[in-house]
Every structure is written in C-alpha cells, then in structure tokens.
Amino acid sequence: MLASSFGRLSTGYIRRMRTASRSLISTTMQHQQQPSQQQQVDHPFREQQSTSSQSDIVHPALKDSFGRAHTYLRISITERCNLRCTYCMPEAGVRLTQSEKLLSASEIERIAQLFVSLGVRKIRLTGGEPTVRKDFDEILRGISSVPNLRVFGITSNGIALKRKLPLLAASGVTRLNLSCDTLDPIKFNKIARRPGLDLVLSCLDAALAMPSVFDPVKLNVVVMRGVNDDEMCDFVKLARNHSNLHIRFIEYMPFGGNNWGEPKFLPYQDMIERIEKGFNEKLEPVVDVLGSGKTPWGHKTAKMYKMESIRGEIGFVSSMSENFCGGCTRLRITADGNLKVCLFGTGEVSIRDAMRRGDSDEEIIQLIGNAVQRKDFALGGHRDRFELSRQPNRPMITIGG
C-alpha cells in the first residue's frame, strides 16, 4: 500500500519531524563511529545499562494522534515455520513471499538502528519461526550491535531453539517467549499439525535452567474452547516451582484463514474462574506500580496474577474481551518489510521499498510518522471482535506472532 493512502500530515508536524530527524540521525551516526558499551561486553543486559540522555527522547514520528509513544518494535524475519498451528496458519497454507522480496539481514539491521534512533527501546524477533531462517545467527548479531537498544527479545515455538540458547544469551536476548498450546502429544499433533511437543518442553526446561539470562521465560498458550481449555490448570502447575516462569493465556483472536468463531472463544474472566475453581485458590493481581490505567496493570499486554501455591506468575492476554489498546506502544515490521501499526489494522506501508529505492533516513522517518499518525485508537478501527472477525486481515503467520 502506498504511503500516500495514509493522507498528508500538517506542515507544522512535518517541519517538527524534519528538525528532530536531523538531530537524532546525527546523534546516531556519532554513536556508531565508536564501539558502544553494549558491544564490549559478552552478555549485554540492556535493561541494566546506562544510556545517554539522548536515548530517552521519543521522536514525533513515533507518536500517534492520541499521544501514544511507540517504543516497542516487533520484527518478523520469516513467514516460514516448522509447525502449522491452526490459529496461525490456514489449513491450505499460505502463499509465501519470494525470498528476494523478504527483508535481508542488513535491511533488518538498518530498520532496527533507525527505529532505535527514534526512541524504540525494545525489539522482539518473531515469525513464522525465527530459527528456520538460515541467517538467523547473523540477524541476532546485527541487532545486538545496535546502540541504545535496552531490551532484546524473541518469540519461538521452541522446536529448534534449544541449541541456540547460548547464542541468544551471548547476543543480549533476555526476553524469551515460547509458544505451546497443549501438554498432550496427541493434541499437540492436531493443533500444530506436526509432532514436536517433547522438543518444546525440552527447550523450556533448558531456558528455565538459565535464570540469570532469561528472567522471566514466558510460555504463551492460545486458549480455544473445546480444544485445550481443559488444560489450563496443568499449565499453571508448570510454574509451581519456577519463579522465573510466566504462563500467559491468550484469548483466541480472528485472523485470515484461522476459522475463528465465538463457540471457540473463551474470555479471560472465564479462564480465571476455572483456574480458581481447579486450585480452590484465589488469583491475586500483580500490581504494576508504573502502570497507568484503571487496572493494576495499566496498559500492559498481559494481566498478571499470583497464587499462593505457585512460585511463578499467571497472565491473561485479553485482546478481545478487554483490550489494552489505549496505551499501545507497539509497532510491527512484517517479513516482507511492511510497517503495520496495528495488529488488527489493514493499513501498511513498505519500508522495504523505501530502502530499496534509495530513500534517505529522513524520508523513511516521514513515511513512518505518516503511518503512525493514522493509527486507530483500538482494534484497527473496528468496534469489537465480531466486527473484526468479518474484516479481511493477513494470516497471523504472515504478520508475525
């Protein structure tokens, strides 16, 4: 989709962006002329490192019309996956983007550098399954070298990740999300359309054995009524003796070709009720003292809880029944190089095309700012999950989990 489809920005806004762009681009170039502190350590825990005052500036291009500053970028590096999960990939599969139209490792690094120079502080690699990309190691090293990146994470299904954990640690990855929707091998084969539960659980065990690196490890579970909702208590038990394990139950969301329907949808309030009944114990909210909103969690993605008998934490991602869009700080780059400002929106602009036609950083920043300014307040401009389910959108695997 062409950038012009997002409309024109005001002259004053563009002028402010140009002035801020020149300042931040100059500062970024100065950072890159000398090795950063992050590049000089074996394990760059970015959350604990001090940065220059420049690092706290958020460029106007990352602020939308509702005043939300977008400091979290999710980059999908592949549309390929070694599983075929029903909620993520249509049964007939997807038409994969030609390899030459996917972002290269150097293009991904340039995007990361540019967004961090604008004020992004957290980057997460997604897919598809990131580890199936042949130059995965190169991409890790490239993003690891970006100055002023504070938090580096990855989302994986864990099938081939275990042997990569030392590389993740050396690259400064501290936020690890694993996806697993059932603990039953037969049911796993049905949901994922492939075997591999033993590999996922082995990866989880290995990651939990590295608490100085991955703290916490988050286990994402998409809950589908009549499919795996009977296993929620079993998942919670995994965190009984692991304080660094967060189990996150995700409401089933509609995407292209995943056959979403209300009969399979289970709201998070019902999940809480079932878990409390199963344990005969109350879930107590984990209060986020920095949160800003009507709930203890502010606008965090997951509503986090504790139980007396469980050392880890239990979270609920309530995208459909009680969305957290009001405080959204997330942007997405698809594997084919499009900027998607909302998971549920259809508007996209091609950063890949801008780079390949030789656009300067300043021109790309204006492209980004134009797109961010047109971001809807919630759910991509749709009223609710029912309206959302009737609208076209990419399959999740081509967006990036």
PyMOL commands that set and color helices and strands:
alter all, ss='L'
color gray80, all
select helices_A, chain A and resi 3-6+11-32+37-40+46-48+53-56+60-62+99-101+105-118+130-132+136-144+162-170+185-192+197-208+229-238+262-264+268-279+325-327+351-356+361-373+379-381+385-389+396-399
alter helices_A, ss='H'
color red, helices_A
select strands_A, chain A and resi 72-76+122-126+151-156+175-179+217-223+245-251+284-285+303-307+310-317+330-333+338-340+348-350
alter strands_A, ss='S'
color yellow, strands_A
deselect
rebuild
show_as cartoon
